Amino acid sequence: MPIYAYRCSQCGFAKDVLQKMSDAPLTHCPECNTESFAKQLTAAGFQLKGSGWYQTDFKGGASAAPTKAESAPPCQGGTGSCACN
């Protein structure tokens, strides 16, 4: 279950609440008893690491290894088919 951050726009009271995604959002502030309690937009609490992610594989702009078709010599004769494939 995700943890949602809530904050009251009237009194400033803030609280993290463990809720199901299907639960209705809270609106009642437990501190000042007004209907001004709302979810806050927060950053994700995790970072993806390891091979295959942007930070490690694509950020530097290094290109991937050439495929067999890119590294093979061109066909002779211009027919578009080679006996070497």
C-alpha positions, 0 to 999 in steps of 0.5 A: 500500500502506498503512503500519501502525504497530506497537508491542511491548507488552513492550519498547515498540519501535515501527516503521512497516511498509509492508504489503499489506492482505491480508498477515497482521499481524506478531506477532514483535518484531524488538527483543526477540524476543517475540510481542507486536508488534501494530498500533496504531490511528492517525489518518488521514494525510490531510485532505479539502479543497475544495468539497463536504466538511463543513468547507467546506459544511455545518459553518456550518449554511447551507442550500442554495439553494431548489429550483424547487418551493420558490421557485415561487408556489403553484398557484391553484384548489387542484387540485394542477396548474398550467399554469405548470409 
